[in-house]
Each structure stands twice: as C-alpha cells, then as structure tokens.
C-alpha cells in the first residue's frame, strides 16, 4: 500500500535537510559520542571494542530521527548543537589527559 501523499515532504530543500541530517549529522553525533566516552570514562578499551557495534546502532537511530521533524533544518539545528557540545567535551577531555 503506497504512502498517503499528504504526509510526504514535497520541498526538495526539506528532503535534502532531513536526509543529510540523518546521514552526516547522525554519523557525527554517534562518532563524537563514542570519542567523548573514550576520553572521559576510565574503561576506554572496552568502549573502543564495542563502539564498532554500538556506533552503527546509534547511527541508525540518529538517521531515523530527522524524519520525525516537520522542518529538516530544525533537525540540523539540534544535531549541530549536539555535535558542538560533544566536540567541546571531547576536546576538553583530551586536553587534560596525561601524555604518558
């Protein structure tokens, strides 16, 4: 049974925003979350080993979430804020980590 056309997004810019937020933004969020966990938590080897599986699962979740928004650019905005927060957490955690 085909989808009801009244529920589909007709604007190309909205479709592009949702798809790009899901693919690119979702991957960046999932990867930065795992990188931040490796820096901040003491058991980094275990996180690094399981991150191959959980990163893919989180990426799938973050790829679906933008399609729940009415506005794709708002999804990009939320993803961008999350990316900035996780990047700052990773950068600050890595800056204060001992070298040896």
GISUL-V465888 format. One line per field, one symbol per residue. ss: DSSP state (H for helix, E for strand, C for the rest). psi: psi as a letter, one per 20 degrees, with the letter a starting at -180 (. if undefined). A space follows every 10 residues. Layout:
ss->???
psi->???
This chain:
ss->CCCCHHHCCC CHHHHHHHHH HHHHHHHHHH HHHHHHHHHH CCCHHHHHHH HHHHHHHHHH HHHHHHHHCC CHHHHHHHHH HHHHHHHHHH HHHHHCCCCC
psi->pqqphiiqph phhggggggh gggghggggg ghghhhhhgh qhmhghghgi hhghggghgg ghhhhhiiqh phhhghgghg ghggghgggg ghhhhjpqh.
